[in-house]
Amino acid sequence: MRKVGLPLILIKIDRMSAILSLNNIEKSYGKIKALKGVSFDVPEGSVFGILGPNGSGKTTLLSIVLDVLKPKEGKFLWFGQPPSPEQRKKIGSLLETPNFYHYLSAVDNLKITHNISGRGQKEDISEVLHKVKLFDRRNSRFSSYSLGMKQRLAIAAALLGSPRVLVLDEPTNGLDPVGIAEIRELIVELKEKGHTIIMASHLLDEVEKVCTHVAILKTGNLITTGKVADVLMDEDLVELSAQNLQQLAEILNGMSNKITIDEKNGVVQMTLPKGTSRLDEINRFCFNKGVVLNHMLLKKKRLEARFFELTNN
């Protein structure tokens, strides 16, 4: 079995439903190993986030699956088949913002993109502009667009030819909060319309909001992969409140040795092994000890907290 420097937490995904399968992908730049035996599956219909700090191998990985770079070792399959020009037509991509002409309209820029790429028909232009909510501004000059609108037009270019999959590298990079929200909403809508979306990002909050699945990379190693909810729920985190927080915390010490008091929010947090928390039993336990709960909630960890737990080991 291949050994790597970091432990891998693997949450199984049904390979039969995988739209992209990576098997032991390795890539080096001289002595620098950018990817070290990365393997995971992307389920069809998912929004799959690839997370990692700068230099973790995210862009290199996307470049490999788009045939921009060749791996040193390993293989990958699209739609269960080896990559081919025919398979590539089913994949729209945005590795960097296209060089649109600032003095041309959205329609004219997409006509040029179509002529260069040969993907789709010119009739598709109106459809993709509707998808990214730019149809009403289709005749406006690119120079008049906000940053968010420019990024949506770039995604429209990737949508030409009705690809089943979109591969996006840092789609919200450099955008203001309004632009980030626009792209977030667009990604969710595209998923609902049947597209599988693979996106690399370092914005943990955005990934948590839009992604169904995630893979976390660190210095070329795959740390964990699986459903976002499964990656987050490595432990059960129960939030409770009562009139006397100190008394509540002392009682809960009989159930867990991981008890913290959050005075600011007026709650006690108790950590239990994953899948072991029974809220009705906790409520009964506290009541029998003379404490009446006025709040109890099984919480998920924030992706940010989980991410730092995994990448700081």
C-alpha positions as CSV (number, residue, x, y, z in Angstrom):
1,M,0.0,0.0,0.0
2,R,1.3,3.5,-0.9
3,K,2.3,5.6,2.1
4,V,1.9,9.3,2.3
5,G,2.9,11.8,4.8
6,L,-0.6,12.7,6.0
7,P,-3.5,10.4,7.0
8,L,-6.5,10.2,4.7
9,I,-10.0,10.3,5.9
10,L,-12.0,8.7,3.2
11,I,-15.8,8.8,3.0
12,K,-17.0,6.3,0.3
13,I,-18.8,7.6,-2.8
14,D,-20.6,5.1,-5.1
15,R,-18.3,4.7,-8.0
16,M,-21.2,3.7,-10.3
17,S,-22.5,7.3,-10.1
18,A,-19.1,9.0,-10.6
19,I,-18.9,11.5,-13.4
20,L,-15.2,11.9,-12.8
21,S,-12.9,9.3,-11.2
22,L,-9.3,10.0,-10.2
23,N,-6.9,7.2,-9.4
24,N,-3.5,7.9,-7.8
25,I,-2.8,11.1,-9.7
26,E,0.8,12.4,-9.2
27,K,2.4,15.5,-10.7
28,S,5.8,17.0,-10.1
29,Y,7.6,20.2,-11.1
30,G,11.2,19.3,-10.9
31,K,11.8,18.3,-7.3
32,I,8.5,19.8,-6.1
33,K,5.7,17.2,-5.9
34,A,2.5,19.1,-6.6
35,L,0.2,16.1,-6.3
36,K,0.9,12.9,-4.4
37,G,-1.3,10.0,-5.3
38,V,-4.7,11.8,-5.3
39,S,-7.8,9.6,-5.7
40,F,-11.4,10.5,-5.4
41,D,-14.8,10.3,-7.3
42,V,-17.1,13.2,-8.2
43,P,-20.8,12.1,-8.2
44,E,-23.0,13.2,-11.0
45,G,-25.3,16.1,-10.2
46,S,-23.1,17.3,-7.3
47,V,-21.4,20.6,-6.6
48,F,-17.9,19.3,-5.8
49,G,-15.5,21.7,-4.0
50,I,-11.8,21.2,-4.1
51,L,-10.3,23.0,-1.1
52,G,-6.8,23.8,-0.1
53,P,-4.4,26.6,0.8
54,N,-2.3,28.2,-1.9
55,G,0.1,25.7,-3.3
56,S,-2.0,22.7,-2.3
57,G,-2.4,21.5,-5.9
58,K,-5.9,22.6,-6.7
59,T,-5.2,24.3,-10.1
60,T,-2.8,21.6,-11.1
61,L,-5.4,19.0,-10.5
62,L,-8.0,20.8,-12.6
63,S,-5.5,21.4,-15.3
64,I,-4.8,17.6,-15.4
65,V,-8.5,16.6,-15.7
66,L,-8.9,19.2,-18.5
67,D,-5.9,17.8,-20.4
68,V,-4.0,21.0,-20.0
69,L,-1.3,19.1,-18.1
70,K,-0.3,15.5,-18.1
71,P,0.1,13.6,-14.8
72,K,3.4,11.9,-14.0
73,E,1.5,8.9,-12.7
74,G,-2.2,7.8,-12.3
75,K,-5.3,7.9,-14.5
76,F,-8.6,9.6,-14.6
77,L,-12.0,8.7,-16.2
78,W,-14.7,11.1,-17.4
79,F,-18.2,9.5,-17.6
80,G,-16.5,6.1,-16.9
81,Q,-14.3,6.4,-20.0
82,P,-10.7,7.5,-20.7
83,P,-10.5,11.2,-21.7
84,S,-11.1,11.9,-25.4
85,P,-12.0,14.9,-27.6
86,E,-15.6,13.6,-27.6
87,Q,-15.7,13.5,-23.8
88,R,-14.2,17.0,-23.7
89,K,-17.2,18.4,-25.5
90,K,-19.3,17.5,-22.5
91,I,-17.2,19.6,-20.2
92,G,-17.2,23.4,-19.9
93,S,-14.3,25.0,-18.1
94,L,-13.1,28.3,-16.6
95,L,-9.5,28.1,-15.5
96,E,-9.0,31.9,-15.9
97,T,-11.2,34.7,-17.0
98,P,-11.4,34.8,-20.8
99,N,-9.9,37.8,-22.6
100,F,-13.2,39.4,-23.7
101,Y,-13.1,42.5,-25.9
102,H,-14.1,45.5,-23.7
103,Y,-15.7,47.5,-26.5
104,L,-17.9,44.6,-27.7
105,S,-21.3,43.4,-26.3
106,A,-21.9,40.2,-24.5
107,V,-23.5,38.7,-27.6
108,D,-20.6,39.6,-29.8
109,N,-18.0,38.4,-27.4
110,L,-19.8,35.0,-27.1
111,K,-20.0,34.8,-30.9
112,I,-16.2,35.1,-31.0
113,T,-15.8,32.5,-28.3
114,H,-18.1,30.2,-30.2
115,N,-16.1,30.7,-33.5
116,I,-12.8,29.9,-31.7
117,S,-14.0,26.9,-29.7
118,G,-16.5,25.5,-32.1
119,R,-18.6,24.4,-29.2
120,G,-22.4,24.6,-29.6
121,Q,-24.4,26.7,-32.0
122,K,-24.8,30.4,-32.3
123,E,-28.4,29.9,-31.2
124,D,-27.1,28.7,-27.8
125,I,-25.9,32.3,-27.0
126,S,-29.3,33.5,-26.0
127,E,-29.9,30.4,-23.9
128,V,-26.7,30.7,-21.9
129,L,-27.2,34.5,-21.4
130,H,-30.6,33.6,-19.9
131,K,-29.0,31.0,-17.6
132,V,-26.5,33.5,-16.2
133,K,-29.1,36.3,-16.1
134,L,-27.4,38.6,-18.5
135,F,-29.9,38.4,-21.4
136,D,-31.3,41.9,-20.6
137,R,-27.8,43.3,-20.8
138,R,-26.8,41.2,-23.8
139,N,-26.1,44.3,-26.0
140,S,-24.2,46.3,-23.4
141,R,-20.5,46.7,-23.7
142,F,-18.4,44.4,-21.6
143,S,-16.6,47.5,-20.2
144,S,-19.9,48.5,-18.6
145,Y,-20.3,45.3,-16.6
146,S,-19.6,44.9,-12.9
147,L,-17.0,42.3,-11.8
148,G,-19.7,39.8,-11.0
149,M,-21.4,40.3,-14.4
150,K,-18.0,39.8,-16.1
151,Q,-17.5,36.5,-14.2
152,R,-21.1,35.4,-15.1
153,L,-20.3,36.1,-18.8
154,A,-17.2,33.9,-18.4
155,I,-19.4,31.1,-17.1
156,A,-21.8,31.7,-20.0
157,A,-18.9,31.1,-22.3
158,A,-18.2,27.8,-20.5
159,L,-21.8,26.8,-20.9
160,L,-21.8,27.0,-24.7
161,G,-22.6,23.6,-26.1
162,S,-24.7,22.6,-23.1
163,P,-21.9,20.7,-21.2
164,R,-22.9,18.2,-18.6
165,V,-20.0,19.3,-16.4
166,L,-18.6,22.7,-15.4
167,V,-15.0,23.0,-14.1
168,L,-14.4,26.3,-12.4
169,D,-11.1,27.5,-10.8
170,E,-11.7,30.1,-8.1
171,P,-15.0,31.4,-9.7
172,T,-15.4,34.1,-7.0
173,N,-11.8,35.2,-6.8
174,G,-11.4,39.0,-6.7
175,L,-15.2,39.7,-6.5
176,D,-16.9,41.9,-3.9
177,P,-19.6,40.5,-1.6
178,V,-22.3,41.3,-4.1
179,G,-20.4,39.5,-7.0
180,I,-19.7,36.5,-4.7
181,A,-23.4,36.2,-3.9
182,E,-24.3,36.4,-7.6
183,I,-21.9,33.6,-8.5
184,R,-23.1,31.5,-5.5
185,E,-26.7,31.8,-6.6
186,L,-25.8,31.0,-10.2
187,I,-23.9,27.8,-9.2
188,V,-26.9,26.6,-7.2
189,E,-29.2,27.3,-10.1
190,L,-27.0,25.5,-12.6
191,K,-26.9,22.4,-10.3
192,E,-30.7,22.5,-10.2
193,K,-30.8,22.5,-14.0
194,G,-28.8,19.3,-14.1
195,H,-25.1,20.4,-14.4
196,T,-22.4,18.8,-12.3
197,I,-20.0,21.5,-11.1
198,I,-16.5,21.0,-9.9
199,M,-14.9,24.1,-8.4
200,A,-11.6,24.9,-6.7
201,S,-11.8,27.5,-4.0
202,H,-10.1,28.8,-0.9
203,L,-13.2,30.6,0.3
204,L,-14.5,28.1,2.9
205,D,-17.7,30.0,3.7
206,E,-18.8,29.9,0.0
207,V,-17.9,26.2,-0.4
208,E,-20.0,25.4,2.7
209,K,-23.0,27.3,1.2
210,V,-23.0,25.8,-2.3
211,C,-21.1,22.5,-2.3
212,T,-22.6,19.1,-1.7
213,H,-19.3,17.3,-1.7
214,V,-15.7,18.3,-1.0
215,A,-12.1,17.2,-1.3
216,I,-9.4,18.9,0.9
217,L,-5.8,19.1,-0.3
218,K,-2.7,20.0,1.5
219,T,0.7,20.2,-0.2
220,G,-0.4,17.8,-2.8
221,N,-1.9,15.3,-0.4
222,L,-5.6,14.4,-0.3
223,I,-6.6,14.8,3.4
224,T,-10.3,14.0,3.2
225,T,-13.1,13.7,0.7
226,G,-16.9,13.0,0.9
227,K,-20.2,14.7,1.4
228,V,-19.8,18.1,3.1
229,A,-22.1,17.1,5.9
230,D,-20.0,13.9,6.5
231,V,-16.7,15.8,6.5
232,L,-18.1,18.3,9.0
233,M,-19.7,15.8,11.3
234,D,-16.6,14.1,12.6
235,E,-18.1,14.5,16.1
236,D,-21.5,15.4,17.5
237,L,-21.6,18.9,18.8
238,V,-24.6,19.6,21.1
239,E,-25.5,23.1,22.1
240,L,-27.6,23.5,25.3
241,S,-28.8,26.2,27.6
242,A,-30.5,26.5,31.0
243,Q,-30.9,29.2,33.7
244,N,-27.6,28.3,35.4
245,L,-24.9,27.6,32.8
246,Q,-22.3,26.6,35.4
247,Q,-24.6,24.0,37.0
248,L,-25.5,22.7,33.5
249,A,-21.9,22.3,32.6
250,E,-21.1,20.4,35.8
251,I,-24.0,18.0,35.2
252,L,-23.0,17.4,31.6
253,N,-19.5,16.4,32.8
254,G,-21.2,13.1,33.6
255,M,-21.8,12.5,29.9
256,S,-18.8,14.0,28.2
257,N,-15.3,15.2,29.0
258,K,-15.5,17.9,26.3
259,I,-17.7,20.7,27.8
260,T,-17.3,24.4,27.1
261,I,-19.3,27.3,28.3
262,D,-20.0,30.2,25.9
263,E,-20.9,33.0,28.2
264,K,-21.4,35.5,25.3
265,N,-24.1,33.4,23.6
266,G,-25.5,31.9,26.9
267,V,-24.9,28.3,25.9
268,V,-22.9,25.2,26.9
269,Q,-21.4,23.1,24.1
270,M,-20.9,19.3,24.6
271,T,-18.9,17.2,22.2
272,L,-19.7,13.5,21.8
273,P,-18.5,10.7,19.5
274,K,-20.1,10.9,16.1
275,G,-23.6,9.5,15.9
276,T,-23.9,8.9,19.7
277,S,-25.9,11.9,20.7
278,R,-29.6,11.3,21.6
279,L,-31.2,14.6,22.4
280,D,-34.2,13.0,24.3
281,E,-31.8,11.0,26.5
282,I,-29.7,14.2,27.2
283,N,-32.9,16.1,28.1
284,R,-34.0,13.3,30.4
285,F,-30.6,13.1,32.0
286,C,-30.5,16.8,32.8
287,F,-34.1,16.8,34.1
288,N,-33.4,13.9,36.4
289,K,-30.4,16.0,37.8
290,G,-32.7,18.9,38.5
291,V,-31.9,21.1,35.5
292,V,-34.6,22.1,33.0
293,L,-33.2,22.9,29.5
294,N,-34.6,25.9,27.6
295,H,-32.5,25.2,24.5
296,M,-30.9,22.2,22.8
297,L,-29.6,21.8,19.3
298,L,-27.4,19.3,17.5
299,K,-25.0,21.5,15.5
300,K,-22.6,21.1,12.6
301,K,-19.1,22.3,12.8
302,R,-18.3,25.2,10.5
303,L,-16.2,24.0,7.5
304,E,-13.6,26.6,8.5
305,A,-13.1,25.0,11.8
306,R,-13.0,21.5,10.3
307,F,-10.6,22.6,7.6
308,F,-8.1,24.0,10.0
309,E,-8.3,20.9,12.2
310,L,-7.4,18.7,9.2
311,T,-4.8,20.9,7.6
312,N,-3.0,21.9,10.8
313,N,-2.2,18.3,11.8
